[in-house]
Amino acid sequence: MKRTITPVHEVQTEWVHLHYAESSIFKEVYGFVGTQGTVNLEGVRYTPVGRPSKTLLVFMHPASTLQLLPMPRELARHGAHVLCAGSRYQRNDSALIMENVVVDLGAYIRHAKEVWKYEKVVLVGWSGGGSLSLLYQSQAENPTISTTPAGDPCSIKQAGLMPADAFIFQAAHTGRARMLSEWIDPSVLDENDPDRIDPGLNLYATTCRPPYSADFLAAFRAGQRARLRRRTAWVKETLETLRRKGGQEVERGFVTHRTMADPRFLDPTIEPNDRPIGRCFMGIPETVNNGPVGIARFSTLRAWLSQWSPDDSNADGVTCAKSLTVPFLAIEHSADDAVPQSHVRQVFEAASATDKSMTVLQGATHYFLGQPEMLQQAATICLDWLAERGLHD
């Protein structure tokens, strides 16, 4: 793949508002989405001044607003048209249903083609947006999902999803549920009391120091899976109890403590790469483990099944990649402190696309913090790859 330095353009920013009709049996999102029968979405489109394009690059994360990432604007500075699409759950994933986010993404892509008149759309799956975008593409090519993991109807089959024409998977993991299965703290004995723990599985005990033995890691990973399944069993039992009651209470929120305990954060011998040791993308792992911003900390019953349960979630990147047929570019950041080293490779190897490539950006962190030259290199890799396929001028 050639490496070309493209011209730098002035970038203009456009606020995007979409809305479409959708009914809901109860209100799940704070704000004006749900029982009023309308879903409202907002995003940001970046376009280089004076440079038209037939192709739109679309970034979407289930719960974040990706316009603050450096990559979308950098791509626009080098001539690409870029949309950062926000879901109905942006900035709050406690009630997030992945199947609904797929429909939200479909609304943006339809708008891009029918209103903005783009001929081609490229999905750029960044971080948590990777598995979401893979789920979208798999359902756009072959819609099969008619209900959420909780058994509620969803509108994927009725949405008329339009497939993307190419796919870039960058600094992305295999899915939220898989991430939780590798991060959740297996030492917790009582979900209602995070101080009751099994000292033999406490990653942060003073007696537990890396490098970890193979026996410890095997017990630790087995404990993670067991805890996650116990939590999921409780979720299903609670949901069924509410349904049997037949009253007006149909959903419930809850807290899951200690969800940031991956041995890879502390042991550089596990899947070695250039990541910092003793830190993760949210700070000090032990602090995050029981802090308020840990993943899956606050959830509803339905959201847990849709996004956090490996046995139930539809948004598994490896599974969805198996049906991927469009040109596929995977980019791993070798100093990523958010995405485990093996995840990008797993998705790349699972992808069924005959036209697929993978590259590793040596030394790149998750957010390119203080790495402007690395950021430009990443943009160049993407745009050269797209140009070779007639998707960028």
C-alpha positions as CSV (number, residue, x, y, z in Angstrom):
1,M,0.0,0.0,0.0
2,K,1.4,3.4,-1.0
3,R,1.8,6.2,1.5
4,T,0.8,9.6,0.1
5,I,0.7,12.9,2.0
6,T,-2.5,14.5,0.9
7,P,-3.2,18.2,0.9
8,V,-4.6,19.8,4.1
9,H,-7.9,21.5,3.8
10,E,-9.9,23.9,5.9
11,V,-12.7,21.9,7.6
12,Q,-16.3,23.1,8.0
13,T,-18.5,21.6,10.7
14,E,-22.3,21.0,10.3
15,W,-24.6,20.0,13.1
16,V,-26.9,17.2,12.0
17,H,-30.4,16.4,13.4
18,L,-32.4,13.4,12.2
19,H,-35.7,12.2,13.5
20,Y,-37.9,9.3,12.6
21,A,-41.1,7.6,14.0
22,E,-40.8,4.7,16.4
23,S,-43.2,3.5,19.1
24,S,-42.1,2.2,22.5
25,I,-43.9,0.4,25.2
26,F,-42.1,2.5,27.9
27,K,-39.7,5.3,28.1
28,E,-36.1,4.1,28.3
29,V,-34.0,7.2,27.5
30,Y,-34.0,10.5,29.4
31,G,-35.1,13.3,27.1
32,F,-37.5,13.4,24.2
33,V,-37.1,9.9,22.8
34,G,-39.5,7.1,23.3
35,T,-43.2,7.3,24.3
36,Q,-43.8,10.4,22.1
37,G,-43.3,8.1,19.1
38,T,-40.2,9.8,17.6
39,V,-36.5,9.1,17.9
40,N,-34.3,12.2,17.7
41,L,-30.6,11.8,16.7
42,E,-27.8,14.3,16.4
43,G,-24.4,14.2,14.9
44,V,-21.6,16.2,13.3
45,R,-20.5,16.2,9.7
46,Y,-17.0,17.4,8.8
47,T,-16.4,18.4,5.2
48,P,-13.3,20.0,3.6
49,V,-14.1,23.4,2.2
50,G,-14.4,23.4,-1.6
51,R,-13.9,19.7,-2.0
52,P,-17.0,17.7,-3.0
53,S,-17.0,13.9,-2.6
54,K,-19.1,11.0,-3.6
55,T,-18.1,9.0,-0.5
56,L,-19.0,9.5,3.1
57,L,-17.1,8.0,6.0
58,V,-19.3,7.2,9.0
59,F,-18.2,6.9,12.6
60,M,-20.6,5.7,15.2
61,H,-20.2,4.5,18.8
62,P,-23.1,3.0,20.8
63,A,-22.8,5.6,23.6
64,S,-20.1,8.2,22.8
65,T,-19.9,11.2,20.5
66,L,-16.9,10.6,18.2
67,Q,-16.6,14.1,16.8
68,L,-14.2,14.8,19.7
69,L,-11.8,12.1,18.5
70,P,-8.9,13.3,16.4
71,M,-9.3,10.9,13.6
72,P,-12.6,12.1,12.0
73,R,-11.4,15.7,11.6
74,E,-7.9,14.6,10.4
75,L,-9.6,12.6,7.7
76,A,-11.6,15.7,6.7
77,R,-8.4,17.8,6.7
78,H,-7.0,15.4,4.1
79,G,-10.1,15.6,1.8
80,A,-12.6,13.1,3.1
81,H,-16.3,13.8,4.0
82,V,-16.9,12.4,7.5
83,L,-20.0,11.9,9.7
84,C,-19.8,11.4,13.4
85,A,-23.2,9.9,14.2
86,G,-24.7,9.9,17.7
87,S,-27.2,7.3,18.8
88,R,-30.3,7.9,20.9
89,Y,-28.1,6.7,23.9
90,Q,-25.2,9.0,23.4
91,R,-23.4,9.8,26.7
92,N,-25.5,7.3,28.7
93,D,-25.4,3.6,28.0
94,S,-27.3,2.4,31.1
95,A,-30.4,1.6,29.0
96,L,-28.7,0.9,25.7
97,I,-30.2,-1.6,23.3
98,M,-27.7,-2.5,20.5
99,E,-30.5,-3.5,18.2
100,N,-32.0,0.1,18.5
101,V,-28.6,1.6,17.8
102,V,-28.4,-0.4,14.6
103,V,-31.6,1.2,13.4
104,D,-30.3,4.6,14.4
105,L,-27.2,4.0,12.3
106,G,-29.4,3.0,9.4
107,A,-31.3,6.2,9.6
108,Y,-28.0,8.2,9.1
109,I,-26.9,6.1,6.2
110,R,-30.3,6.4,4.4
111,H,-30.1,10.2,5.0
112,A,-26.5,10.2,3.6
113,K,-27.6,8.5,0.4
114,E,-31.1,9.9,-0.2
115,V,-30.7,13.5,1.1
116,W,-27.0,14.3,0.8
117,K,-26.7,12.1,-2.3
118,Y,-23.5,10.3,-1.4
119,E,-23.0,7.4,-3.8
120,K,-20.8,5.4,-1.4
121,V,-20.7,5.0,2.4
122,V,-17.7,3.6,4.3
123,L,-18.2,2.4,7.9
124,V,-15.3,3.3,10.2
125,G,-15.6,1.2,13.4
126,W,-13.5,2.8,16.1
127,S,-13.2,1.3,19.6
128,G,-16.7,0.3,20.7
129,G,-18.0,1.4,17.4
130,G,-16.3,-1.6,15.7
131,S,-18.6,-4.3,16.8
132,L,-21.7,-2.0,16.4
133,S,-20.7,-1.3,12.8
134,L,-20.1,-5.0,12.1
135,L,-23.5,-5.9,13.5
136,Y,-25.0,-3.2,11.3
137,Q,-23.3,-4.4,8.2
138,S,-24.2,-8.0,8.8
139,Q,-27.9,-7.1,9.3
140,A,-27.9,-4.7,6.3
141,E,-26.7,-7.5,4.1
142,N,-28.9,-10.2,5.6
143,P,-31.4,-9.0,8.2
144,T,-32.2,-11.8,10.6
145,I,-32.9,-10.1,14.0
146,S,-36.5,-9.5,14.9
147,T,-36.3,-9.3,18.7
148,T,-33.8,-8.1,21.2
149,P,-32.1,-10.7,23.5
150,A,-34.8,-9.8,26.1
151,G,-37.5,-10.9,23.6
152,D,-38.8,-7.5,22.8
153,P,-39.6,-6.7,19.1
154,C,-37.1,-4.6,17.3
155,S,-37.4,-3.0,13.8
156,I,-34.2,-4.1,12.1
157,K,-36.0,-6.1,9.5
158,Q,-38.4,-3.3,8.8
159,A,-35.8,-0.5,8.7
160,G,-34.5,-1.2,5.2
161,L,-30.9,-0.9,6.2
162,M,-28.5,0.0,3.4
163,P,-25.2,-1.8,3.4
164,A,-21.9,0.1,3.5
165,D,-19.6,-0.2,0.5
166,A,-16.4,-0.7,2.5
167,F,-15.3,-1.1,6.2
168,I,-12.4,0.2,8.3
169,F,-11.9,-1.4,11.7
170,Q,-9.5,0.7,13.7
171,A,-8.4,0.5,17.4
172,A,-11.6,-1.5,17.9
173,H,-12.4,-4.4,20.1
174,T,-14.5,-7.5,19.5
175,G,-17.6,-6.3,21.4
176,R,-18.8,-4.9,24.7
177,A,-19.8,-8.2,26.1
178,R,-16.5,-9.8,25.3
179,M,-14.7,-6.9,26.8
180,L,-16.7,-7.2,30.0
181,S,-16.0,-11.0,30.1
182,E,-12.2,-10.2,30.1
183,W,-12.4,-7.2,32.5
184,I,-15.0,-8.1,35.2
185,D,-13.5,-8.8,38.6
186,P,-14.1,-12.5,39.5
187,S,-13.3,-12.1,43.2
188,V,-16.8,-10.6,44.0
189,L,-18.8,-13.0,46.2
190,D,-21.8,-10.8,46.8
191,E,-23.2,-8.5,44.1
192,N,-24.7,-6.3,46.8
193,D,-21.5,-6.0,48.8
194,P,-18.4,-5.3,46.7
195,D,-16.2,-5.7,49.8
196,R,-17.0,-9.4,50.1
197,I,-14.4,-10.9,47.9
198,D,-12.4,-14.1,47.3
199,P,-8.8,-13.1,48.2
200,G,-7.5,-15.8,45.9
201,L,-9.0,-14.1,42.9
202,N,-8.3,-10.5,43.9
203,L,-6.0,-9.1,41.2
204,Y,-5.2,-6.1,43.3
205,A,-4.2,-7.9,46.5
206,T,-0.7,-7.1,47.8
207,T,0.1,-10.8,47.6
208,C,-0.9,-11.0,43.9
209,R,2.0,-9.8,41.7
210,P,2.8,-10.3,38.0
211,P,3.9,-12.2,36.1
212,Y,0.9,-14.4,36.8
213,S,1.1,-18.2,36.6
214,A,-0.8,-20.2,34.0
215,D,-2.8,-21.8,36.8
216,F,-3.8,-18.4,38.2
217,L,-4.8,-17.0,34.9
218,A,-6.9,-20.1,34.1
219,A,-8.7,-19.8,37.4
220,F,-9.1,-16.1,37.0
221,R,-10.6,-16.3,33.5
222,A,-12.9,-19.2,34.6
223,G,-14.0,-17.0,37.6
224,Q,-14.8,-14.1,35.3
225,R,-17.0,-16.3,33.1
226,A,-18.8,-17.8,36.1
227,R,-19.5,-14.4,37.7
228,L,-20.8,-12.9,34.4
229,R,-23.2,-15.9,33.9
230,R,-24.4,-15.6,37.5
231,R,-25.2,-12.0,37.0
232,T,-26.9,-12.7,33.7
233,A,-29.0,-15.5,35.3
234,W,-30.2,-13.0,38.0
235,V,-31.1,-10.5,35.2
236,K,-33.2,-13.0,33.4
237,E,-34.9,-14.2,36.6
238,T,-35.7,-10.6,37.6
239,L,-37.1,-9.8,34.1
240,E,-39.2,-12.9,34.2
241,T,-40.5,-12.0,37.7
242,L,-41.6,-8.6,36.4
243,R,-43.4,-10.1,33.5
244,R,-45.2,-12.7,35.7
245,K,-46.5,-9.9,37.9
246,G,-48.2,-8.3,34.9
247,G,-48.2,-4.8,36.4
248,Q,-46.9,-1.5,35.2
249,E,-43.3,-2.1,36.4
250,V,-41.5,-3.5,33.3
251,E,-37.9,-2.6,33.7
252,R,-35.3,-2.1,36.5
253,G,-31.9,-0.6,36.9
254,F,-29.1,-2.0,38.9
255,V,-25.4,-1.6,39.7
256,T,-22.6,-4.0,39.0
257,H,-19.4,-3.3,41.0
258,R,-15.8,-4.1,40.2
259,T,-15.6,-4.4,36.4
260,M,-12.0,-3.4,35.6
261,A,-9.7,-6.3,36.5
262,D,-7.9,-7.6,33.4
263,P,-4.5,-9.1,34.2
264,R,-3.2,-7.6,30.9
265,F,-3.3,-4.2,32.6
266,L,-0.6,-5.3,35.1
267,D,1.4,-8.1,33.4
268,P,3.3,-7.1,30.2
269,T,4.0,-10.8,29.4
270,I,0.4,-11.4,28.5
271,E,-0.2,-10.5,24.8
272,P,2.9,-8.2,24.8
273,N,2.8,-5.0,22.9
274,D,3.7,-1.3,23.5
275,R,0.9,-0.5,25.9
276,P,1.7,1.2,29.3
277,I,1.6,-1.2,32.2
278,G,-0.3,-0.3,35.4
279,R,-2.7,2.0,33.6
280,C,-5.6,1.7,31.3
281,F,-7.5,4.2,29.1
282,M,-9.6,5.3,32.1
283,G,-6.8,5.7,34.5
284,I,-5.4,3.4,37.2
285,P,-7.2,0.0,36.9
286,E,-7.7,-0.6,40.6
287,T,-9.3,2.9,41.0
288,V,-11.6,2.3,38.0
289,N,-12.5,-1.2,39.1
290,N,-15.0,0.1,41.6
291,G,-15.3,3.7,40.5
292,P,-18.4,5.3,39.0
293,V,-17.2,5.2,35.4
294,G,-16.3,1.5,35.1
295,I,-17.9,-0.3,32.2
296,A,-21.4,-1.9,32.8
297,R,-21.5,-0.1,36.2
298,F,-25.1,1.1,35.7
299,S,-27.5,-1.0,33.6
300,T,-31.1,-2.0,33.0
301,L,-32.1,-5.6,32.7
302,R,-32.7,-5.4,29.0
303,A,-29.5,-3.4,28.3
304,W,-27.5,-6.0,30.2
305,L,-28.7,-8.8,27.8
306,S,-28.2,-6.7,24.7
307,Q,-24.8,-5.3,25.3
308,W,-23.0,-7.0,28.3
309,S,-23.9,-10.7,28.2
310,P,-21.6,-12.7,25.9
311,D,-24.1,-15.5,25.7
312,D,-27.0,-13.2,24.6
313,S,-25.6,-10.1,22.9
314,N,-26.0,-10.0,19.1
315,A,-23.1,-7.5,18.8
316,D,-20.2,-9.9,18.8
317,G,-17.6,-8.6,16.4
318,V,-16.0,-11.9,15.6
319,T,-19.4,-13.5,14.8
320,C,-20.6,-10.6,12.8
321,A,-17.3,-10.4,10.8
322,K,-17.9,-13.9,9.5
323,S,-20.6,-12.5,7.2
324,L,-18.6,-9.4,6.1
325,T,-18.1,-9.3,2.3
326,V,-17.1,-5.7,1.5
327,P,-13.5,-4.5,1.3
328,F,-12.1,-4.6,4.8
329,L,-9.1,-2.7,6.4
330,A,-8.1,-3.5,10.0
331,I,-5.7,-1.2,11.9
332,E,-4.2,-2.2,15.2
333,H,-2.6,0.4,17.5
334,S,0.4,-1.2,19.2
335,A,0.3,1.0,22.3
336,D,-3.5,0.8,22.7
337,D,-4.4,1.0,26.4
338,A,-8.1,0.3,25.8
339,V,-8.3,-2.5,23.1
340,P,-6.6,-5.8,24.0
341,Q,-3.8,-6.6,21.7
342,S,-5.5,-9.7,20.2
343,H,-8.9,-8.3,19.3
344,V,-8.2,-6.6,16.0
345,R,-6.5,-9.7,14.7
346,Q,-9.4,-11.9,15.8
347,V,-11.9,-9.8,13.8
348,F,-9.6,-9.6,10.8
349,E,-9.1,-13.3,10.6
350,A,-12.9,-13.9,11.0
351,A,-13.8,-11.5,8.2
352,S,-15.1,-13.3,5.1
353,A,-14.2,-10.5,2.7
354,T,-11.8,-11.6,0.0
355,D,-10.4,-8.1,-0.2
356,K,-9.0,-7.5,3.3
357,S,-5.9,-5.9,4.7
358,M,-4.4,-5.4,8.2
359,T,-1.7,-3.1,9.4
360,V,-0.2,-2.3,12.8
361,L,0.6,1.3,13.8
362,Q,3.7,0.8,15.9
363,G,3.6,3.0,19.0
364,A,0.1,4.4,18.4
365,T,-2.0,5.0,21.5
366,H,-5.8,4.7,21.5
367,Y,-6.4,8.4,21.0
368,F,-3.1,9.5,19.4
369,L,-2.6,11.8,22.4
370,G,0.5,13.9,21.6
371,Q,1.1,11.9,18.4
372,P,0.2,14.3,15.5
373,E,2.6,12.5,13.0
374,M,1.1,9.1,13.9
375,L,-2.4,10.6,13.4
376,Q,-1.5,11.8,10.0
377,Q,0.0,8.5,9.1
378,A,-3.2,6.7,10.1
379,A,-5.3,9.1,8.0
380,T,-3.0,8.5,5.0
381,I,-3.2,4.7,5.4
382,C,-7.0,4.9,5.3
383,L,-7.3,7.3,2.4
384,D,-4.7,5.5,0.3
385,W,-6.6,2.3,0.9
386,L,-9.9,3.9,-0.1
387,A,-8.4,5.6,-3.2
388,E,-7.1,2.2,-4.4
389,R,-10.7,1.0,-4.4
390,G,-12.2,4.1,-6.0
391,L,-13.7,5.4,-2.8
392,H,-11.5,8.6,-2.4
393,D,-10.3,11.1,-5.0
